Amino acid sequence: MANVRDLKKDINFVLGDIIEAVYVWQYTNTDKDTKQSEAIIDEAIVTFDELITKVNDKQAENKKAHFKAINQELETKGRALIDKINNLS
């Protein structure tokens, strides 16, 4: 990871792409209920807010480990959201 700006961009791009994928699913499945897909969007927004708050935390002792943990959390939560999108019916 190069710097904090790149981490913020990664968070924005990953979660933005997930939200976009949900919108594409909704557009292609207009006959299906959107409650589950809307919940995925809400979860992505909450995840974005949580991760950006952690990035902006100035109290971290070891910055490198702190940002690495945030990056790992982004990957874990992003994969979970993608799995939820894939399981939409």
MDAnalysis code that builds the backbone (N, CA, C; Angstrom):
import MDAnalysis as mda
import numpy as np

u = mda.Universe.empty(267, n_residues=89, atom_resindex=np.repeat(np.arange(89), 3), trajectory=True)
u.add_TopologyAttr("name", ["N", "CA", "C"] * 89)
u.add_TopologyAttr("resid", np.arange(1, 90))
u.add_TopologyAttr("resname", ["MET", "ALA", "ASN", "VAL", "ARG", "ASP", "LEU", "LYS", "LYS", "ASP", "ILE", "ASN", "PHE", "VAL", "LEU", "GLY", "ASP", "ILE", "ILE", "GLU", "ALA", "VAL", "TYR", "VAL", "TRP", "GLN", "TYR", "THR", "ASN", "THR", "ASP", "LYS", "ASP", "THR", "LYS", "GLN", "SER", "GLU", "ALA", "ILE", "ILE", "ASP", "GLU", "ALA", "ILE", "VAL", "THR", "PHE", "ASP", "GLU", "LEU", "ILE", "THR", "LYS", "VAL", "ASN", "ASP", "LYS", "GLN", "ALA", "GLU", "ASN", "LYS", "LYS", "ALA", "HIS", "PHE", "LYS", "ALA", "ILE", "ASN", "GLN", "GLU", "LEU", "GLU", "THR", "LYS", "GLY", "ARG", "ALA", "LEU", "ILE", "ASP", "LYS", "ILE", "ASN", "ASN", "LEU", "SER"])
u.atoms.positions = np.array([
    [0.849, -1.175, 0.000],
    [0.000, 0.000, 0.000],
    [0.894, 1.238, 0.000],
    [0.616, 2.130, -0.902],
    [1.474, 3.291, -1.081],
    [1.191, 4.375, -0.046],
    [-0.068, 4.759, 0.103],
    [-0.373, 5.818, 1.065],
    [-1.856, 5.825, 1.408],
    [-2.212, 6.726, 2.289],
    [-3.581, 6.816, 2.775],
    [-4.535, 7.204, 1.641],
    [-4.106, 8.073, 0.780],
    [-4.960, 8.500, -0.339],
    [-5.338, 7.316, -1.220],
    [-4.376, 6.435, -1.488],
    [-4.656, 5.255, -2.304],
    [-5.606, 4.299, -1.591],
    [-5.458, 4.172, -0.275],
    [-6.364, 3.315, 0.486],
    [-7.792, 3.860, 0.431],
    [-7.935, 5.172, 0.569],
    [-9.261, 5.785, 0.474],
    [-9.863, 5.574, -0.913],
    [-9.038, 5.690, -1.949],
    [-9.512, 5.451, -3.318],
    [-9.948, 4.002, -3.488],
    [-9.162, 3.073, -2.938],
    [-9.515, 1.655, -3.037],
    [-10.857, 1.380, -2.365],
    [-11.061, 1.953, -1.188],
    [-12.328, 1.780, -0.483],
    [-13.468, 2.309, -1.334],
    [-13.286, 3.494, -1.878],
    [-14.319, 4.122, -2.699],
    [-14.616, 3.292, -3.948],
    [-13.583, 2.847, -4.638],
    [-13.777, 2.097, -5.880],
    [-14.426, 0.737, -5.626],
    [-13.940, 0.007, -4.638],
    [-14.461, -1.336, -4.371],
    [-15.929, -1.273, -3.995],
    [-16.253, -0.437, -3.029],
    [-17.640, -0.371, -2.563],
    [-18.535, 0.298, -3.603],
    [-18.003, 1.241, -4.361],
    [-18.771, 1.853, -5.442],
    [-19.103, 0.844, -6.531],
    [-18.141, -0.020, -6.858],
    [-18.386, -1.057, -7.856],
    [-19.419, -2.070, -7.366],
    [-19.391, -2.368, -6.075],
    [-20.374, -3.295, -5.511],
    [-21.771, -2.700, -5.606],
    [-21.901, -1.430, -5.256],
    [-23.203, -0.768, -5.350],
    [-23.671, -0.731, -6.802],
    [-22.759, -0.451, -7.713],
    [-23.106, -0.428, -9.137],
    [-23.576, -1.803, -9.605],
    [-22.927, -2.863, -9.121],
    [-23.334, -4.221, -9.493],
    [-24.745, -4.529, -9.002],
    [-25.093, -4.026, -7.831],
    [-26.454, -4.221, -7.316],
    [-27.451, -3.484, -8.199],
    [-27.125, -2.272, -8.597],
    [-28.023, -1.521, -9.478],
    [-28.205, -2.228, -10.826],
    [-27.134, -2.804, -11.340],
    [-27.237, -3.557, -12.596],
    [-28.157, -4.762, -12.396],
    [-27.992, -5.465, -11.268],
    [-28.872, -6.602, -10.980],
    [-30.320, -6.148, -10.909],
    [-30.574, -5.035, -10.225],
    [-31.941, -4.528, -10.117],
    [-32.499, -4.166, -11.491],
    [-31.677, -3.577, -12.325],
    [-32.115, -3.168, -13.658],
    [-32.456, -4.372, -14.530],
    [-31.669, -5.441, -14.396],
    [-31.899, -6.622, -15.219],
    [-32.947, -7.567, -14.638],
    [-33.328, -7.351, -13.389],
    [-34.330, -8.198, -12.736],
    [-35.463, -7.340, -12.193],
    [-36.098, -6.610, -13.070],
    [-37.142, -5.664, -12.642],
    [-38.361, -6.360, -12.068],
    [-38.546, -7.641, -12.359],
    [-39.709, -8.360, -11.857],
    [-39.516, -8.918, -10.452],
    [-38.325, -8.791, -9.891],
    [-38.025, -9.370, -8.577],
    [-38.030, -8.305, -7.485],
    [-38.230, -8.770, -6.258],
    [-38.255, -7.880, -5.097],
    [-36.856, -7.308, -4.850],
    [-36.803, -6.023, -4.485],
    [-35.502, -5.367, -4.312],
    [-35.110, -5.182, -2.843],
    [-35.836, -5.789, -1.924],
    [-35.502, -5.608, -0.501],
    [-34.103, -6.130, -0.184],
    [-33.766, -7.310, -0.700],
    [-32.438, -7.871, -0.435],
    [-31.338, -7.036, -1.079],
    [-31.581, -6.597, -2.291],
    [-30.555, -5.811, -2.973],
    [-30.373, -4.450, -2.309],
    [-31.458, -3.847, -1.855],
    [-31.348, -2.569, -1.142],
    [-30.585, -2.748, 0.167],
    [-30.769, -3.892, 0.823],
    [-30.029, -4.172, 2.059],
    [-28.531, -4.275, 1.778],
    [-28.166, -4.828, 0.635],
    [-26.746, -4.929, 0.265],
    [-26.162, -3.536, 0.039],
    [-26.930, -2.667, -0.611],
    [-26.473, -1.289, -0.820],
    [-26.282, -0.586, 0.516],
    [-27.257, -0.751, 1.424],
    [-27.146, -0.132, 2.746],
    [-25.918, -0.649, 3.498],
    [-25.666, -1.954, 3.399],
    [-24.506, -2.538, 4.065],
    [-23.197, -2.006, 3.476],
    [-23.168, -1.818, 2.164],
    [-21.971, -1.275, 1.521],
    [-21.709, 0.154, 1.983],
    [-22.769, 0.936, 2.139],
    [-22.613, 2.322, 2.602],
    [-22.111, 2.350, 4.040],
    [-22.658, 1.490, 4.882],
    [-22.213, 1.417, 6.281],
    [-20.747, 0.988, 6.337],
    [-20.390, 0.018, 5.524],
    [-19.003, -0.446, 5.474],
    [-18.076, 0.678, 5.036],
    [-18.492, 1.436, 4.020],
    [-17.699, 2.579, 3.565],
    [-17.467, 3.562, 4.710],
    [-18.541, 3.918, 5.405],
    [-18.420, 4.870, 6.513],
    [-17.495, 4.354, 7.606],
    [-17.618, 3.068, 7.954],
    [-16.771, 2.486, 8.992],
    [-15.296, 2.507, 8.593],
    [-15.012, 2.117, 7.361],
    [-13.620, 2.036, 6.919],
    [-12.981, 3.421, 6.789],
    [-13.723, 4.384, 6.282],
    [-13.173, 5.742, 6.174],
    [-12.921, 6.317, 7.565],
    [-13.808, 6.030, 8.515],
    [-13.599, 6.484, 9.896],
    [-12.312, 5.878, 10.453],
    [-12.087, 4.602, 10.178],
    [-10.865, 3.951, 10.656],
    [-9.625, 4.533, 9.986],
    [-9.712, 4.846, 8.702],
    [-8.573, 5.442, 7.996],
    [-8.232, 6.797, 8.597],
    [-9.239, 7.568, 8.951],
    [-9.023, 8.914, 9.480],
    [-8.674, 8.940, 10.970],
    [-8.621, 7.772, 11.620],
    [-8.288, 7.692, 13.037],
    [-6.812, 8.030, 13.237],
    [-6.559, 9.096, 13.959],
    [-5.175, 9.552, 14.192],
    [-4.553, 8.928, 15.432],
    [-5.303, 8.093, 16.164],
    [-4.830, 7.525, 17.425],
    [-4.109, 6.188, 17.259],
    [-3.996, 5.697, 16.055],
    [-3.381, 4.390, 15.826],
    [-1.908, 4.410, 16.221],
    [-1.493, 3.380, 16.927],
    [-0.105, 3.285, 17.372],
    [0.823, 2.976, 16.195],
    [0.582, 1.857, 15.544],
    [1.412, 1.415, 14.427],
    [0.621, 1.668, 13.146],
    [0.936, 2.733, 12.454],
    [0.173, 3.149, 11.266],
    [0.189, 2.075, 10.182],
    [1.344, 1.484, 9.935],
    [1.449, 0.496, 8.866],
    [0.542, -0.698, 9.144],
    [0.569, -1.217, 10.344],
    [-0.277, -2.358, 10.705],
    [-1.755, -1.964, 10.690],
    [-2.034, -0.743, 11.138],
    [-3.412, -0.239, 11.159],
    [-3.988, -0.194, 9.748],
    [-3.264, 0.359, 8.806],
    [-3.747, 0.474, 7.435],
    [-3.793, -0.887, 6.739],
    [-2.865, -1.765, 7.083],
    [-2.895, -3.109, 6.518],
    [-4.146, -3.852, 6.990],
    [-4.513, -3.670, 8.249],
    [-5.722, -4.302, 8.789],
    [-6.972, -3.748, 8.112],
    [-6.984, -2.454, 7.837],
    [-8.127, -1.841, 7.141],
    [-8.227, -2.405, 5.730],
    [-7.113, -2.537, 5.058],
    [-7.097, -3.094, 3.708],
    [-7.621, -4.533, 3.715],
    [-7.212, -5.308, 4.708],
    [-7.674, -6.689, 4.834],
    [-9.176, -6.725, 5.113],
    [-9.655, -5.825, 5.964],
    [-11.084, -5.753, 6.275],
    [-11.893, -5.378, 5.028],
    [-11.361, -4.461, 4.223],
    [-12.021, -4.093, 2.975],
    [-12.155, -5.314, 2.072],
    [-11.103, -6.090, 1.957],
    [-11.137, -7.274, 1.111],
    [-12.159, -8.292, 1.634],
    [-12.166, -8.524, 2.931],
    [-13.077, -9.496, 3.532],
    [-14.533, -9.070, 3.362],
    [-14.825, -7.823, 3.721],
    [-16.205, -7.343, 3.625],
    [-16.644, -7.206, 2.163],
    [-15.729, -6.819, 1.296],
    [-16.050, -6.714, -0.120],
    [-16.417, -8.068, -0.709],
    [-15.648, -9.093, -0.368],
    [-15.958, -10.444, -0.858],
    [-17.303, -10.920, -0.323],
    [-17.600, -10.616, 0.933],
    [-18.889, -11.018, 1.520],
    [-20.047, -10.340, 0.781],
    [-19.893, -9.069, 0.461],
    [-20.945, -8.362, -0.272],
    [-21.102, -8.914, -1.684],
    [-20.007, -9.257, -2.323],
    [-20.075, -9.834, -3.671],
    [-20.778, -11.192, -3.620],
    [-20.495, -11.972, -2.599],
    [-21.194, -13.257, -2.447],
    [-22.689, -13.048, -2.269],
    [-23.060, -12.018, -1.543],
    [-24.485, -11.720, -1.364],
    [-25.131, -11.323, -2.689],
    [-24.422, -10.566, -3.505],
    [-24.942, -10.183, -4.816],
    [-25.131, -11.435, -5.677],
    [-24.152, -12.329, -5.639],
    [-24.236, -13.546, -6.435],
    [-25.376, -14.451, -5.995],
    [-25.785, -14.342, -4.736],
    [-26.860, -15.192, -4.209],
    [-28.231, -14.557, -4.320],
    [-28.332, -13.374, -4.893],
    [-29.647, -12.746, -5.053],
    [-30.507, -13.605, -5.975],
    [-31.778, -13.697, -5.606],
    [-32.675, -14.487, -6.460],
    [-33.881, -13.691, -6.878],
])
